[in-house]
Amino acid sequence: MGRWLRGAGMVLSALLLGITGATAGSWLGDSNPSPLPANAEALRLAQEILPGVSPTGGIDRRDYIYGSPLGDEESGPGFVAIAYEADEGHAGPSLDECRLDEQARIGAATAGWEGFHEISGYPSCSNWRAERGKVVLAYTHDTIGSVITFYRPTTGASVGMLVGLTIGLLAGVAGYTLVGRRRPTLTLVLLAIPNLALVPVAALFVAGLIVGLHDGPTPAFWTLWVSLARLFLLPTDY
């Protein structure tokens, strides 16, 4: 029984400090983000992807690093979005809505965009993202047509998360070895309480990454807790 308690306590300690380290590392890695393309530059990039096709609406721009694009209940990274209406007056996916898909994919590849990944969660048409330099491109569809969206990359946040996770896991094991074994039952209870909340949320975050539901770049891990805070506390833009 004592060996089981110590083993469980060590695992919980590693998970707790691992999640804490991943959060801190992600935030530090995301502390100096690259700028979003200016409006004129975004239009130029979009013209490379869809040459000869003019956008039908204005530019939807959000310059924050992380905040609320649609309302206090929704959060996400900053972006620059350019819409292309496929069929005026038509709502919902259609063959006409998908007519730019092949041209956009060819245009993006020709313009030097790389690392194409399909985006899940859309009912029809081709939806994907790619990267070039310090910009992430997402080609998706709304109810009336195609949308080209430019995001900041989150490579620094991802690297920081992995480094912080590794340090946190090692610190958790070492810390439990030095302190937790003295009173294993009490330590196990104290570690289980925060883990009951943190581990399921972190697991859902990882599952979302595997499924690929996000439109833009890999979400920064620290923003997960901001989303929860905005959901249960006062809304705040970052």
GUNUTOR-783598 format. One line per field, with one value per residue (C-alpha): residue number from 0; chain; x, y, z; residue in one letter. Coordinates in steps of 0.05 Angstrom, whole numbers, plus 5000, padded with zeros to 4 digits. Layout:
BEGIN
num NUM / ...
chaine A / ...
u X / ...
v Y / ...
w Z / ...
residu a / ...
//
This chain:
BEGIN
num 0 / 1 / 2 / 3 / 4 / 5 / 6 / 7 / 8 / 9 / 10 / 11 / 12 / 13 / 14 / 15 / 16 / 17 / 18 / 19 / 20 / 21 / 22 / 23 / 24 / 25 / 26 / 27 / 28 / 29 / 30 / 31 / 32 / 33 / 34 / 35 / 36 / 37 / 38 / 39 / 40 / 41 / 42 / 43 / 44 / 45 / 46 / 47 / 48 / 49 / 50 / 51 / 52 / 53 / 54 / 55 / 56 / 57 / 58 / 59 / 60 / 61 / 62 / 63 / 64 / 65 / 66 / 67 / 68 / 69 / 70 / 71 / 72 / 73 / 74 / 75 / 76 / 77 / 78 / 79 / 80 / 81 / 82 / 83 / 84 / 85 / 86 / 87 / 88 / 89 / 90 / 91 / 92 / 93 / 94 / 95 / 96 / 97 / 98 / 99 / 100 / 101 / 102 / 103 / 104 / 105 / 106 / 107 / 108 / 109 / 110 / 111 / 112 / 113 / 114 / 115 / 116 / 117 / 118 / 119 / 120 / 121 / 122 / 123 / 124 / 125 / 126 / 127 / 128 / 129 / 130 / 131 / 132 / 133 / 134 / 135 / 136 / 137 / 138 / 139 / 140 / 141 / 142 / 143 / 144 / 145 / 146 / 147 / 148 / 149 / 150 / 151 / 152 / 153 / 154 / 155 / 156 / 157 / 158 / 159 / 160 / 161 / 162 / 163 / 164 / 165 / 166 / 167 / 168 / 169 / 170 / 171 / 172 / 173 / 174 / 175 / 176 / 177 / 178 / 179 / 180 / 181 / 182 / 183 / 184 / 185 / 186 / 187 / 188 / 189 / 190 / 191 / 192 / 193 / 194 / 195 / 196 / 197 / 198 / 199 / 200 / 201 / 202 / 203 / 204 / 205 / 206 / 207 / 208 / 209 / 210 / 211 / 212 / 213 / 214 / 215 / 216 / 217 / 218 / 219 / 220 / 221 / 222 / 223 / 224 / 225 / 226 / 227 / 228 / 229 / 230 / 231 / 232 / 233 / 234 / 235 / 236 / 237
chaine A / A / A / A / A / A / A / A / A / A / A / A / A / A / A / A / A / A / A / A / A / A / A / A / A / A / A / A / A / A / A / A / A / A / A / A / A / A / A / A / A / A / A / A / A / A / A / A / A / A / A / A / A / A / A / A / A / A / A / A / A / A / A / A / A / A / A / A / A / A / A / A / A / A / A / A / A / A / A / A / A / A / A / A / A / A / A / A / A / A / A / A / A / A / A / A / A / A / A / A / A / A / A / A / A / A / A / A / A / A / A / A / A / A / A / A / A / A / A / A / A / A / A / A / A / A / A / A / A / A / A / A / A / A / A / A / A / A / A / A / A / A / A / A / A / A / A / A / A / A / A / A / A / A / A / A / A / A / A / A / A / A / A / A / A / A / A / A / A / A / A / A / A / A / A / A / A / A / A / A / A / A / A / A / A / A / A / A / A / A / A / A / A / A / A / A / A / A / A / A / A / A / A / A / A / A / A / A / A / A / A / A / A / A / A / A / A / A / A / A / A / A / A / A / A / A / A / A / A / A / A / A / A / A / A / A / A / A
u 5000 / 5056 / 5091 / 5026 / 5016 / 5086 / 5081 / 5014 / 5040 / 5101 / 5058 / 5011 / 5069 / 5100 / 5034 / 5021 / 5090 / 5092 / 5028 / 5053 / 5120 / 5086 / 5042 / 5101 / 5145 / 5090 / 5078 / 5152 / 5160 / 5101 / 5123 / 5155 / 5108 / 5121 / 5075 / 5015 / 5020 / 4997 / 4932 / 4967 / 5015 / 4958 / 4922 / 4986 / 4995 / 4923 / 4932 / 4990 / 4945 / 4884 / 4912 / 4859 / 4806 / 4783 / 4759 / 4686 / 4690 / 4735 / 4793 / 4774 / 4834 / 4850 / 4918 / 4917 / 4962 / 4903 / 4832 / 4760 / 4744 / 4668 / 4647 / 4664 / 4649 / 4698 / 4773 / 4828 / 4893 / 4900 / 4890 / 4879 / 4821 / 4801 / 4735 / 4716 / 4641 / 4625 / 4552 / 4517 / 4452 / 4469 / 4479 / 4513 / 4564 / 4556 / 4597 / 4604 / 4631 / 4686 / 4705 / 4767 / 4796 / 4841 / 4865 / 4881 / 4920 / 4961 / 4972 / 4996 / 5044 / 5070 / 5080 / 5124 / 5076 / 5095 / 5072 / 5001 / 4954 / 4880 / 4833 / 4778 / 4709 / 4683 / 4625 / 4651 / 4703 / 4778 / 4803 / 4877 / 4933 / 5005 / 5065 / 5116 / 5168 / 5135 / 5064 / 5012 / 4958 / 4890 / 4844 / 4774 / 4700 / 4645 / 4571 / 4581 / 4650 / 4724 / 4765 / 4840 / 4866 / 4936 / 4961 / 5025 / 5064 / 5066 / 5131 / 5163 / 5104 / 5105 / 5180 / 5173 / 5116 / 5157 / 5218 / 5174 / 5138 / 5203 / 5231 / 5166 / 5161 / 5232 / 5221 / 5157 / 5192 / 5251 / 5207 / 5164 / 5226 / 5253 / 5189 / 5128 / 5151 / 5150 / 5074 / 5051 / 4976 / 4970 / 5014 / 4972 / 4908 / 4938 / 4965 / 4901 / 4857 / 4889 / 4902 / 4828 / 4817 / 4881 / 4893 / 4825 / 4830 / 4901 / 4880 / 4825 / 4875 / 4921 / 4861 / 4842 / 4912 / 4911 / 4843 / 4864 / 4801 / 4837 / 4839 / 4903 / 4971 / 4979 / 4947 / 4994 / 4983 / 4980 / 4918 / 4879 / 4876 / 4858 / 4798 / 4775 / 4785 / 4744 / 4690 / 4681 / 4709 / 4709 / 4727 / 4795 / 4832 / 4907
v 5000 / 5048 / 5035 / 5049 / 5114 / 5137 / 5118 / 5154 / 5215 / 5219 / 5216 / 5270 / 5314 / 5307 / 5323 / 5384 / 5415 / 5392 / 5430 / 5490 / 5488 / 5480 / 5541 / 5584 / 5561 / 5574 / 5644 / 5661 / 5633 / 5675 / 5739 / 5771 / 5754 / 5776 / 5829 / 5813 / 5834 / 5906 / 5912 / 5928 / 5870 / 5823 / 5843 / 5832 / 5763 / 5746 / 5767 / 5718 / 5663 / 5683 / 5724 / 5762 / 5751 / 5812 / 5808 / 5824 / 5854 / 5896 / 5870 / 5842 / 5857 / 5840 / 5863 / 5834 / 5775 / 5740 / 5766 / 5762 / 5764 / 5758 / 5775 / 5767 / 5693 / 5675 / 5681 / 5671 / 5697 / 5761 / 5756 / 5791 / 5761 / 5774 / 5747 / 5725 / 5718 / 5660 / 5670 / 5733 / 5718 / 5644 / 5619 / 5553 / 5510 / 5501 / 5479 / 5552 / 5567 / 5516 / 5541 / 5579 / 5520 / 5490 / 5558 / 5579 / 5515 / 5521 / 5596 / 5585 / 5530 / 5573 / 5632 / 5590 / 5571 / 5505 / 5453 / 5446 / 5414 / 5401 / 5434 / 5391 / 5413 / 5444 / 5410 / 5418 / 5447 / 5448 / 5479 / 5481 / 5521 / 5533 / 5574 / 5620 / 5658 / 5688 / 5683 / 5627 / 5624 / 5592 / 5581 / 5566 / 5579 / 5617 / 5615 / 5654 / 5641 / 5632 / 5667 / 5677 / 5691 / 5709 / 5693 / 5700 / 5635 / 5603 / 5564 / 5600 / 5583 / 5510 / 5503 / 5539 / 5493 / 5430 / 5457 / 5479 / 5412 / 5373 / 5416 / 5412 / 5336 / 5327 / 5378 / 5342 / 5275 / 5305 / 5347 / 5288 / 5245 / 5298 / 5320 / 5278 / 5211 / 5235 / 5239 / 5202 / 5201 / 5275 / 5293 / 5249 / 5285 / 5354 / 5338 / 5304 / 5366 / 5413 / 5355 / 5338 / 5405 / 5414 / 5345 / 5337 / 5407 / 5395 / 5328 / 5362 / 5413 / 5357 / 5320 / 5384 / 5389 / 5317 / 5324 / 5391 / 5432 / 5498 / 5543 / 5579 / 5559 / 5512 / 5549 / 5573 / 5529 / 5588 / 5615 / 5554 / 5581 / 5651 / 5620 / 5587 / 5651 / 5690 / 5638 / 5640 / 5708 / 5778 / 5782 / 5811 / 5824 / 5811
w 5000 / 5018 / 4952 / 4914 / 4951 / 4936 / 4863 / 4855 / 4892 / 4847 / 4785 / 4810 / 4831 / 4762 / 4728 / 4771 / 4761 / 4689 / 4672 / 4711 / 4675 / 4607 / 4621 / 4644 / 4586 / 4535 / 4562 / 4562 / 4491 / 4468 / 4503 / 4442 / 4383 / 4312 / 4283 / 4240 / 4166 / 4154 / 4115 / 4050 / 4059 / 4076 / 4012 / 3972 / 4002 / 3988 / 3915 / 3909 / 3933 / 3891 / 3833 / 3795 / 3848 / 3887 / 3959 / 3968 / 4038 / 4081 / 4122 / 4190 / 4235 / 4307 / 4330 / 4400 / 4419 / 4450 / 4462 / 4439 / 4364 / 4367 / 4437 / 4510 / 4508 / 4451 / 4454 / 4403 / 4374 / 4334 / 4259 / 4193 / 4153 / 4080 / 4054 / 3984 / 3972 / 3926 / 3911 / 3934 / 3970 / 3981 / 4052 / 4066 / 4029 / 3955 / 3895 / 3876 / 3945 / 3934 / 3865 / 3890 / 3929 / 3876 / 3853 / 3924 / 3939 / 3875 / 3886 / 3957 / 3937 / 3879 / 3926 / 3973 / 4028 / 4060 / 4111 / 4087 / 4138 / 4130 / 4181 / 4210 / 4231 / 4166 / 4130 / 4059 / 4012 / 4023 / 4088 / 4105 / 4135 / 4115 / 4137 / 4105 / 4144 / 4206 / 4181 / 4186 / 4131 / 4141 / 4081 / 4105 / 4089 / 4124 / 4105 / 4040 / 4013 / 4023 / 4076 / 4077 / 4147 / 4169 / 4240 / 4279 / 4287 / 4356 / 4348 / 4407 / 4451 / 4430 / 4443 / 4510 / 4529 / 4515 / 4553 / 4612 / 4612 / 4615 / 4671 / 4709 / 4703 / 4729 / 4784 / 4804 / 4811 / 4848 / 4894 / 4914 / 4926 / 4974 / 5009 / 4992 / 5018 / 5090 / 5092 / 5030 / 5045 / 5060 / 5001 / 4954 / 4976 / 4968 / 4899 / 4876 / 4887 / 4835 / 4787 / 4785 / 4751 / 4712 / 4681 / 4645 / 4615 / 4592 / 4562 / 4523 / 4497 / 4472 / 4441 / 4404 / 4376 / 4352 / 4318 / 4287 / 4300 / 4306 / 4244 / 4258 / 4286 / 4345 / 4403 / 4457 / 4519 / 4567 / 4531 / 4553 / 4623 / 4598 / 4562 / 4626 / 4665 / 4613 / 4616 / 4691 / 4710 / 4681 / 4606 / 4591 / 4525 / 4522
residu m / g / r / w / l / r / g / a / g / m / v / l / s / a / l / l / l / g / i / t / g / a / t / a / g / s / w / l / g / d / s / n / p / s / p / l / p / a / n / a / e / a / l / r / l / a / q / e / i / l / p / g / v / s / p / t / g / g / i / d / r / r / d / y / i / y / g / s / p / l / g / d / e / e / s / g / p / g / f / v / a / i / a / y / e / a / d / e / g / h / a / g / p / s / l / d / e / c / r / l / d / e / q / a / r / i / g / a / a / t / a / g / w / e / g / f / h / e / i / s / g / y / p / s / c / s / n / w / r / a / e / r / g / k / v / v / l / a / y / t / h / d / t / i / g / s / v / i / t / f / y / r / p / t / t / g / a / s / v / g / m / l / v / g / l / t / i / g / l / l / a / g / v / a / g / y / t / l / v / g / r / r / r / p / t / l / t / l / v / l / l / a / i / p / n / l / a / l / v / p / v / a / a / l / f / v / a / g / l / i / v / g / l / h / d / g / p / t / p / a / f / w / t / l / w / v / s / l / a / r / l / f / l / l / p / t / d / y
//
